[in-house]
């Protein structure tokens, strides 16, 4: 029996009518939330502007004919949907034309709220209506600051640039709150669809990838093989696709390319102060940085970026972006009052939604002063740079997910490496840190479901976490990310460095058991959550630290050198550098670099190298040149001719890994014989050729370990692969394990200095007729089994 027939008809009609009205209102609210934020251009040339703010009491869109130096052409109030808190306004093509707007449209927002309510007498450059710079809810509205749309698809210019190098005008506080930024502020650019075919996304699981981490500008900024006008640009990077494919790279990972404050990097030659080279302070989550475009016309960076992606896709190479969503370029507040802050975008629209504020009763600890409270405007900060982006808030979480989907669906990107990704898993909107890896509505699982994460068939998006924060209890979350995520295995690099370098400078306490865990793909970290060896990215060096060469060439960081080699603040100290100069012997330094690279490439997991390490690149001991945007830190292609043996060795090692699927495992070892051929999937071997037992593996005084992989499991051409690592300070003559019937060991790789002139590669593999092989001190030898 239907519900309506059980009630009086008049009452049923009234109830159904009421339900229809509620359903209609819910539908309107859902439609408002579902419509895309940001500007949308219609077929007639009109533009609809949509922006979110819950506490705002008035928002206006200000439209300009030029990005700098001119007053606005239109200033229009937006309409507020009180249910969705989305403010919108449609400006017709006729209205734009009547205002003298043709061609590109530049825009920004001005917003009022509880701490600065709207009054009709307000004019640009006045404080009319002002109550406070920040109130007890964290609101920081200031209508004198033109605000960049968080959903802007391109940004006109940097906040500070050659015309306006001083950023003080963007500040709140008594000295600058009435300073108007309209004619100087960066503005969103309204773009029609930039139609560029990005090609076919490589359908490849991470286990088969070799990641090449590189700065986009640094990749070609001093490459004589690239036209001068394209050096350091997306177009220049596109020209490197064929060379990187030839090198053996399958995925290029660019340091941040979202719009950032870097236009003034070249303003003061001889100074590194204030420069941002690496790019870990985004001013927009959607806009490709205009400085990296050869074509700087409106729409030019978007078009050129997509053309670059197409070039890499045509070479079968993935494009992975290093992305920063844990903080923004708006930065922190003053530590004395909390009222002075740059107001560029998110902060001036809805501070408490986009950033994580501190609880009323939680002391602010960053500067050691225990009595700083939310009433003074402070933020939670687990990234060490500025306020946490508040991905625990649904609107902010959607902002980040919308950005990711834009870069994959519209710009052609294949994956992301998330800077300090533990901060994105924070479930707290105020105050303390609490990592959430289980909520289906949390950012980490939403990203897996929505993008979606790359599956076993190779489709989807690579999600790679830097699995920690910079500060705060509970932010180190290595191994705790949910299924679908891959993580930088930060634990890989330190034992490898320690085993190689600490034996020279003292204090080596790494056992063979610790090493074999790394060689096997860190099952102790990833297996319990159902993940695989390729859910760990292995690396010995990364952008933030020594290069491969410098790790084995310097005892200490050299960050305080005069410009252009420094000075650079920060950088890991000796306890985490774990570097050693090999006694000052250049030949042994090169040997150590080859040995480290070999250990990386024979390990299960996903190897990542830093751009230039294949050419034996140096940063002359600076391990944190985040602020040095000059030719000393760009890739130097002259190294290819100065160190040809190192380059040839690197290419051969990349090829060896590519040729042997046994090195690119999809499953963890279980120590069993799967093919009834007498070989376990892996066998750990002592220097006497016998299988290593627990006592041998646990002894930190044992500095030799070998392992044998059953190649037939992976359908390799070789029945097995043998890797022998001698980390000792003297040569060790190792007994080779017995071969399968009809086979012998053939040497492929020996990293010792004595073989450098032969590129440390035997091509074809060299048959070993003896039952032993002398492994040189601090070297790796690799063999294949064949008839």
N, C-alpha and C positions, 0 to 999 in steps of 0.2 A: 504494500500500500504506500502511495507516495506521501511525502511529508505534508504537502498542501491539502490533501483530501482528509487528513486527520484533524484539521483546524477549521474554524469558521472561515468561509471564503473571503470575507472582507479583511479579516486579520491576516490571512495568508497572502492576499494581494499586497497589503501594506508591508508585510515582512519581506516578500520577494522584491518589492520595489526598493526597500531599504538596502537589501543585499545587493541589488543591481547597482545602486549608487555607490556603495562601498567598493564593489568590484571595479566599477568605473574609475573611482579615485585611485585605487591601488594600481590599476592599469596605467593611469596617467603618471603616477609617481614612478612606476617601473620604466615607462617609456622615457621619462625625463632622465632617469639614471642611466638608461641604456644608450641614449643618444651620445655620440662621441663628444668629449670635451675638446677644447681647442677651437681654432677657426675652421669653418667649412665653406668652400666656395661653391656656389650653385651655377647652373648652366648659363644664367644670364649675366654673371659677373658680380652678383651680390654676395655678401659674406655674412654668415652667422657666427657670432662669437659666443662661446660658452665657457664658463669658469666656475669652479667650486669654491664656496666659502660658507661655513655655517654661522660664524659670529658676525659677519659683516652686516652693516645696516645700509650701506650704499656702495655700489661699485659702478664706475664709469669706464667705458672704453675710449681711449684717446687715439686718434688716427692721424698719421703723418704722411706727407708726400715724400719726405727724405728722412733718413735715419738719424741725422745729427744736424744741429745748428739752426733748425727752423722750428717755429711754433706749430702747434697742432692745426689740422684742417677741420677736424670734427671732434667733439667731446660729447658723448651720449651716455645717459644713464642706462644701466641694464635692468631687466626685469628679474625679480627673484621668485623662484619656485620654493615656497617655504617647506615643502615636503622633502624635496631632494637637495635643497640648498645649492641648486645650480642657478647661476645668474646668466642671462642670455640676452642677446640683441641681434636682430637681423638688420643689416644695412644694405639697402638696395643698390644696384649698379647706378641707378639714376642719382641717388643721394651722393654716392661717391664722386660721380662725374660733376655734379653741381658744386661740390666742394673743391673741385680742381684736382681730384685724385685720379690719375690714370697710370697704368703700368703697375709696378709693385706697390703693395699696401703694407705700411709699417704701423704697428700698434702696440699699446701697452695698457695697463689698467691702473686706475687710482681707486683706493678703497678706504672706506670709513668704518669705524666700529666702536665698541664700548669705550675704549680708551681715547678715542678721538671721534666723537659724533659729528655728523654732517651739520653744518650751519650754512644758510644761504649766503652769508657774507664772506665765506671762504674764497680766497683767490690764491693762485700760485704764489708761493713764497711768503705766505702768512701762516700764523699759528692759530687762526680763528677756529674755535671749537676744541682746541687741545685740552685734554685732561691730564694725561700721563703718557710717558713713552712706552710703558708696559704696565698692565694692570694685574690684579691678583688671579686672573684666569690665563695670563700669559699673552694676551692680545697685544700686538705691536703695530696697529694701524697708523699710517702716516700718509695723508693724501698728497704730500709734496714729493713723495717718492714714486716715480712711474715704475710699475711692476711688470716684469717679464712673465708672460704666460707660461705656466709649467708644461703646457702641451704644445708650445711653439715648435714648428717643424724645422725652421731655421732661425738663427739669431743674427741680427744685422751687424753687430760688432761687440767688442769687449767693453765692459764697464769702464775700465781704465785702458787708455790707448795713447797714441802719440799726440792727439789733440787735447786729451784730458787725462794726463797721467796720475793725477791725484784722486784718490777714492774717497776723500773726506766728505764730499757732498752727499754721498749715499748714507751717511751716518745719522742715527737718531741722537738724542741728547741735546742739551741746551745750546751747544755751539752750532749745531747743524740741522736741527729738526725742521727749521723753516727754509732750508736750502732746497730749491726745486731742481729736480733732475730731468725734467721732461725733454729738454733739447739735447741732453748728452747721454741719457740712459740707453742701454741696448734694448732693441725692440724686436718683437716677433715679426716674421715675414710671412704674409699670406701667400701660399703657393698653390698653384694648380698641380694636379698629379704629374710627377716627373716620370714619364713612361720610359723605363730602360729595362730591357730583358736581362735579368741577373743570371740566366743560365740554369743549369741543372745542379741542384744541391748534391754534393757527394753523399751517397748512401753507404756509410762506412762506420762500423762501431769503433770506439776509441782504442780498442786493443790493437788495431792495425795502424794507428796513427803515430807519427813523430811530430811533436809540437815544436814550433820555432817561435819563441817569444821575442818580440822586437818592437822598438819604437817606430811608428810609421814615418815620422820625419827623419829620424836617424837612419832608416833603411837606405835612403837614396840621397840625403842632403849633400853628400860629397862624392857621389858616384859619377865619374866622368862618362860612363856609358849611358847616362840618362840626359836628355836635353836640359839645359840649364834652367829653363822656365818651369820644368816639371820636378826638379829635385826637391825632395822633402814633401811631396804631395801624394794624394791618392793616385793621380795619373802616373807619377813616378813609380809608386809601389806596384801598380799594374804591370809595369814593364819588367818587374823582377819575377813574375810568375813562372816563366819558363826556366829561369836559372834556379829557383827554389825547387821546382820539380826535379830538375837534373841533379840537384844536391841530394834529394831523397826526402824532402819535407812533404808531409801530407796535410798539415794544418798550420796556418800562420796565425799567431795570437798577437794582436796589436795592443800595446799599452793604450790607455784611455784616449779616445778620439771624440768624445762628446764635447760640445762647446765649453771652453774653459778660458780662464784669464791668462793669456800668453801673448797677446798682441804687443805688449811693451817689452818683451824679453830682449829685444835688440836695441832698446832705447839708449842704454848707457853702456857702451863697450868698456870692458875692463871691470865690470861689476856683476856679481852673481846675486846681489841682494834683491829679494822679491821675485825672482824669476821662478816660473813653474814650467819645467820641461817635461816631466813625466806625465802630468795631467790628472793627478788624483784629487781634483777639486772641481767637480762639474758645476756649470752654471745652467745646464739644461740636460734633460734626459732623452731628448728626441733629436737634437740638432747636431749634425756633423760639424766639427770645428772648421770654420771658414779659413783659418790660417793654413790649413793643410790642403787647400784646394788651389790648383793652378787656375781654375776658372772661378773667380770670386763673384761672378754675377749672381743675381738673386735666383736661387734654384741650382746654381752651379755646383756647390759642394755636394748636394744631394745627388745630382746626376753623375758627377765624377766618382763619388763613392760607389754608386751602383755599377758603374762601368768597371771599376776596379774589382768589385766582387765577381763580375762576369769573367774577367781575365783569370782570376784564380780558379773559379769553377771550371772554366774550359781546360785548365791544367790539372783538374782533379783534386784541387787543394781546398780544404775548408777554410773559412774565415771565422775566427773566434775573436771576440772583443773582450778585453779586460774592462769591466764596468764597475763603477763606483756608485752604489745606491745607499751606502751606510751614512754618508754625510754629504754636504754640498759646499759650493764655493762661497756661500753667504758667511760661513765662518762662525766664530764664537762671539761672545759678548765681553765687555770689559769686566774685569774681576772685582772692581771696587763697588760699583753700583748696580751692575747688570742692566743698566738702561741704555747704554751706548752699543749699537750694533749696526752692521750694514743691512740695509733693506733694499733688496734687489728683486725678490720674487716671492717664494713660498712664505717667508717670514711675514711679509706685509699683507698676505691674503688670508692665511689661517694658521698662525704660528703653532697653536696647540694641536692641530691635526697633522701637520707635516713634520713636526719635530717632537721628540720626546722630552717633556718637561720633567723637572724633579718634583717629588712629592713635597707637600707643605712641611712635613716633619722630617725630611731627609736632608742632612747637611751636605753642602757642596764641598767635595774633597779635592778637587783638581789642583788648587793652588796651596793646599795645606791649611787653609783657613776653615775652621770647623763650623762657623756660624753664618753660612751663606744660605739663603732660603729661596724658595720659589717666588716669594713676594718681591725678591730682587731680580727676578727674571732669568734664573739660571736653568741649565739644561742637563739632562743625563748625557753622558759622553763615554762610550765604550770603544770609540775608534781613535781617541787620542788627538783628534784634530778639531772637532766641533760637535754640535748637537747631533745625537742619533736621529737619522731619518726614521720616522715613526711608522714602520711597516706593520705594527700591530693594529693601527687604525685602518679600517676597511678602505677608506678613500685613498689613503696613501699607498696601501698595498695594491689597490687597483691601478694607481698611477704607475707604479713600478712594473706591474704585469703588462699594462698597456704599452709601456715603453719597450719592453722585451718583445712583445708581439709585433710592434711596429718594425723593429730592426730585423726580425726574422721574416715576417710576411711581406713587408714593403721594401726593405733594404737588402734582403738576401742573405743575412748573416746566418751562420750555421751553429754557433754556440757562444757561450759566455763564460768568462772566468770572473767570479764575483769577489771583489776586494772585501776583505774582512767580513765574510759572509755570515759568520755567527751572529753579527749584529742584526742581520735581516731576519734571523730566526727568533729574535727577542719577542716575547709575548706580552711585554709590559708597555703600556702607553704612558706610564709615569714612573719615574724613579728607578727602582732596582732592575737588575737584569735577570731574565729567566728564559732559558733556551727551550724552544718548542719544536720538536721534530716529529710530533705525532698528530697534531690537529689537522684535519682535512681542510680547514678554512685558513690555516696559517700559511704564511708566504711560501715556506719550503715545499709543502705538499701541493699548494696551488700551482706553483711553477711547474712541478712534475706533470700535473694533470692538464694544465691549460695550454702549455706551449706546443706539444708535450715533450717530456724528456725523451732522448734517443732510446729506441728499443733495440732488441736483439736483431731485428731485420735491417738495422742501420738507418731507419727513418727517425725523424724527430730532431731535437735540439740538444746539443751537449751542454750540460749544466755542471760547471766545475767550481767548487767552493774553495776559497782560502778559509780553512775551517776554524778560525779564531777571531777574536777581537784584539784590540791593542791594549786594553786595560779593563780591569774589573773582574771580580770573582765569577767563575763559571763561563768565561768567554772562550776558553780553549776547548773545542768540540771535535777534534780529530776523530774520525770514525763514527760520529754520532749523527751524521746527516742521513735523511731517509732514503729508501730505495729509489733509484732514479738519478741520484746525485753522485758525481765523482768529486774527489777531494785532492787538493795538493797534499801529498804525503810529506809533511814537514819533517817527520821523523826519519825519512830516508837519508837526507843529506848529512846530518850531523854524525852518525856512526861511520859513514863512509869517509868523511873528512877526518874524523878522529883516528880511524884505522890507518889512513894514509899518512897523516901529518903528525899526530901525537907521538908516534914512535920515534920521530926525529927530534921532537922538542920535549919529550917526556910526558908521562901520564896516560899512556895508552891502556885503556881498560875494556876494550871492545872484544868480546869473545866471538869465535866462529859461529856460535848459536845465534848471536844477534845479527850477524851478517847474513846467514842463510834465511832468516825470516824476511829480510829486505829483498834478497835475491828471489824469493818465492812469492813476492807480491803482497806482503804484509797481511797474511790471513788473520793474524791476531787482531787486526784493526777492522777489517772489512767483512770477514766471512760471517760473523754472527748475525749481521743484519741482512743476510741474503745477497750481499753484493759480491763482485767478482774481482780478480786481480786488476782488471782494467778500470776499476773504480778508484784507483790510486794513481795520481800523476807523480812520477818519480823525477827528482831533479837534484843536482848537486849544487848548482848555482842558479840564481834567478836575477831579475833586473835589480832588486834591492839587495845588493851585496857585491862581493868581488866577482869579476869575470872568472871563467875557468882558468885562464892563464894566471891571473893575479892571485887566485887562491893558493897557487903553488909557487908564487914568486915573491910574496911579501910576508914579513912576520907580523906587521901591524897595519891598520888602515892609515891612509895618508890623505885625510880629508881636509886638512888645514893648509894645503898648498895655496899659493897665491893664484889669482885668476890668470888663465882660464881653467886651471886644473882644480880649483877650489875657490873659496872655502865652501864646504858643504856641512851643514849641521847634521847631527845624528849619525846613523849608521851603526851596525853591530860592532861591539867591542870584541876583544880577543877571545873571551869565553864562548862566544858564538861564531866568530869568524873561523876559529880553529884552522888558521892558515899557517903555512911554513914555507920558507924560501928554498928548501932542499939544500941548505948549506951554501947557497949562492951560486950553485952550478947550473948554468942555463940549459945544458943537455939534460940534466936530471929534472929540471923544472918542466921541460917539454915532455919528458917521459911520464912524469906524474900526471900531466894533463891528459895524455893518451890513456893512462891507466884508469883515471877517473871516468873518462868518457866510455871506456870499455865496460866498466862495472855498471854504468847506467844502462847501456844498450843490451846487456845480456840478462838483465833483471826482468822478471815478470812485472807487469804494470805498464803505464804509458810514459815513455821518456819525453822529457822536455829539455831542450837546450836553449841557450840565450843567443840571439842573433849576433854573429861575429865570432862565436866560440869555435866554429869550424875553421876560421881563419887565424886563430890564436890571437884574439883581440885583447887589448889591455886598456884599462882606465887609469893606468899609472898609479894604482893603489887606492884610488878613491872608491869607497864601497857604498856611497850614497849620493851620487851626483844628480839628485832630483831637480836641482836648480841650475844645472849647467847646460844651457842650450847653445853649444858651440861645437866646432868641428873636432875637438879632442874627444868627443863622446858620440859622434856619429860613426857609423860603420866605415872602416878604412879599407877599401878594396885593394890597396897596394899590398896589404898583408898576404894576399893570394900568391903574389910572386916572391915575397920575402920568406914565407913559410909554406912552400908548396908541398912538402912532405906531410905536414900536419893536415892540410886540406885534403890531400889524396887519401890519407888514413881515415879521416872523418867520413868522407864519402863512401869509402869501402866498408866501414863499420855500419853505416846506415843501410847500405845494400845488403850486408850480411844479415842484419836483423830482418829486413824485408824478405829475404830469400828463405828464412827458416821460421816457419809458423810455430815451432816448438818454443821459440823465445817470446811469442806473442800469445800467451795463454788466455783461453777463455774460462778456464776453471782452475781452482786451486789444486796443488799437489795433494795426493793422499798417500804416497809412498807405496803404491801397489803396482804389480805387474799386470797391465791391462791387456797385453797382446800375447801372453804366454811365450814370450821370446827370452825370458830370463832377466829382463830389464824392468826395474821400477820406473814409474814416470819420472822420478828424480832420485838420484843416489848421491849422498854427501860423502866425500872421499878424503882420506888423510894423505899425507905426503908419501906414505909407504904403499899406496894403492889400495888399501883396505877401506871398507866402509867405516865412516866415523861414528863412534858411539857417543852417548851422552857425556861421558867424562871428558872426551876429547873436545867436543863442541863447547862445553861450558868453561873450558880453561882459557882464561884471557892471555895466557902466555903462549898459546898456539897461534901462530901467525900465517899458517898455510891452510887453505881450504880449496877443494875442487868440487865440482858437481857435474854429474852426467845426466843429460836429458834424453829420454827415449823419443827420438825423432819420428819413429814410425807411428806414434800416437797422432801426430799432426800431419801425417802423410808427407814428411820431409823427404828429400832425396837422400839424406844421410840417415843411416839407422840410429845414430846418436851423436850428440854434441858434448864435448868435454871442455869445461872452463876451469882453469887453474889460476888461483890468485895467491901470490907470494907477497905478503905485506911485511915480511921481515927485513931487517937491515943487512942481511947477507943472502947470497944465492942459496937456493935449495934444489937439490936434485930429487925430483919426484918420480915415483914409480907410476907408470900409466896403468890404468885398470885393463884387465884382459878384454880382448875384442871378441865380438861375435864371430862365429866361424866364417872364414873367407875374407875378413876385413882387417884393415890396419888403421891406425891413427894417422891423420894428415894434418899438419900444422897450417892454420889459416892466419892467425894473428899472434904477434908477440910484441908487446909494447916497449920492450927494452931499448935503451938508447943506442945500443950497438947496431940495431936494425933500422934506425931512422932513415938512412939513405935509401932503404928499400921500401919506404912508406910503411914499414912494420906489418906488411901484408904479404902473404905468399899466394901468388896468383899465377898458375893454378896452385891449389894446396900442395904442400910439400910432404911427401910420405916420410913417416918416422919409423925406421926399421928397428931401432933400439926399444928396449922395454922401459927406458927411463928418459926423462927430459929435464935439463937444467933450467929452472925458472930463475930469472934474474931478480935480484932484490927489488922489491916494490914494483912488481910488474904483473901483467896478466898475459897468459897464453891461452889461445882458443884452438881447439882441434875439432875436426869432423871425422866420422868413421865412414870408410868406404873401402871397396875392394882394392 
